[in-house]
Amino acid sequence: LALPVALFFNLSNSYFQALNDNKKLTLPIVIASIVTCFVFIMQYLSLAKFDAWDYLFVEFIFVFFVSAKLFRFVSFKFFKNSFFNLLKSIFILYKATLSIGLTAVVVIIYSRVDNFYIKSFAPDDLAAYGQIFRMIDPLVMVSSVFSTVAYARFCRINLQEKYAFSKVFQFLLCIVAYGVFSSF
């Protein structure tokens, strides 16, 4: 159920990544994070039970703010377009970001399929795995940021230049340092 929602988030992310302008998403992500924290704090203080729908709610919050930024950026008008034009424009956006979007689909499916395996073969270990995954997931997100920056940085490097290798090497050294640091 979260896959279509996550794909919509990745549509916006991929669009700005294709433009090499991810900083436009900073404010919507910060706002969504604040709203999510506020909702979870209120839920915790009211002693409400946390369940899987909370995760989907968080996805919806992020999708709402990030998609609103995308639709404002491309001057998309919800009420001036018919439903057919709405779908058509979304498919045009997906087509413009297809190369990055397909990678995102694979990552989303891959990051969720392990839960199905563990639930099927070792259901008693699913909760422990979920907790460990939650601790490691932020490191994966930082790696994702590194790869996004790497796309932009490597696209600007002319490999015919004399010092091109040193530019690539410095960046790769940062990635290796992060990998070593995160393994402790």
N, C-alpha and C positions, 0 to 999 in steps of 0.2 A: 504493500500500500504506500510505502514511503518512496518507492522508486520514481513514480511520475512526479512527485513533489521535488525530489532531489534533482531530477532532470531539468525541471523548470529553473531551479537555482543555478544549475550548471549552464543553462542557456545564457543567463545574464552574465555569469562569470566568464564563459567562453567568448561572448561577444566583446566584452571589454578587454579580455586577454588578447583576442585577435587584433584589436586596435592598439595593443600595447599601452593600455590606459586603465589598469586595474585600480588605481588610486581613486577613481570615481566611485568605487564600491565601498570605500572605507567608512564613510559616514553612515550609509544604510546598514552596514554590518555592525557598527558600534551601536546604533540605535536599536537594532534587533537584539543585540546582546544585552543591552540595558533592560529592554522590555522583558526578555526571557528571564533574566535574573530577578527582576521585580515580581514576575508571576510566580516563579519558583519559591521565592522568599515568602510571598503571601500564602502559597500552598503549604509550605512547611510550617509557618506560624499558625495556620488554621488546622494543623494536624490532618490534612487531607492525604489520602493514599496516592502514591505515585504509581503509575502504570504505563503500559506501552503507548497509550494515547498521548501522554505527555511528550514523548519523543516526536510524534507526528505533529503535535501542536508547535513545538520548537521549529520543526522544518517549515511549517506554514508561516510562522512569523518571519523567518529569514527570507523565504520565497517572496512574501508580500513586499517587504522593504526593498529587496534587491530588484525584483521585477518592476516595482514602481519606478525605481531609478532608471532602469532600462527603457521602459515605455516613455518616460519623460524625455530621456535622451534622444530617442528616435522619433519624438513628436507623435506618439501613438495616441489616438483618440478613441476611447472605449465606446462612447455613445454616438459618435458620428459614423461609425462603421457598422456594417451588417455583420452577422455572425460568420458568414462566409469570408468576408474580408478580414475578420479577426483571425480566423484559422490560416488564411493565406499568408497574412503578414508574419504570423508565428513560424510558419514553414519557411518563409524567406529568411527569417533570422536564423533558423536552424541550418539552412543551407549555407549561409555565410560563415557559420562557425562549425561546419561539419567535421573537419579534421580534429579539432580539439574536443568537440562534443562526443564523437565516437570513443575517444580515449576515456572521457568522463563516464560514459555508459559502462564500459568494461570495468573501470575502477569501482563504480558503485555496485555492480553485480558481484564482482570479486570480493569486495569488502563485506557483503551481506551473506554470501553463500556459505561461508564457514560456519555461521550460526546454524544453518540447516543441517550440515554434516554433524556437528556436535550434538544437536538436538536429537538426531536420528541414532547416532552410535554411542553417545555417552551423555545422556540427558542429565545425569547427576552432576556433571562437571560444567554444565552450561553457565551457571551463575558465577562460578569462579573465573571461567573464561571471559565472561562479560565484564567483570571487574578489572581483570588484567588488561583487556582490550581498551577499556576506558582510560587506563593509566597510560597506555602506549599511544593511543589515538592522537593526542596533541603533538607527539613527536612526528607522527605521519603528516599531520597538517603543516608543521614547519617544513618538512621535506617537500610538501606540495608547493609551498611558497618558494622554496629554493628552485624547484623545477620551473615555476612560472618566471622567476627572475632569470633563470638560465636561458629560457627561450628568448627573452628580450635581449639579454646580453650577448649571447652567441650569434644572434642575427645581425648584430652591429659590428661584429669583428670581421675584418677582412683578413682572411688567412694568407693572403699574398704579402701582407705587411711584414716587416722585419721582426717586430716584437709581438706578433700575434700569439705565438705559443705562450709567452710569459703572461699575457692577459688571460688566456684560457687556464693556464696552470694555477694562477693566483685564485681564480674562482673555484676550480676543482679542489684546491687545498682547503678552502673554506668549507666546502661540502664534506670532505674527509674529516676535517676537524669536528664538524657538527656530528658526523656519524660516530666518531670515537667518543665524543662527549656524551652523546645520548645513550651509548651502550653501557655506561656505568650506572 
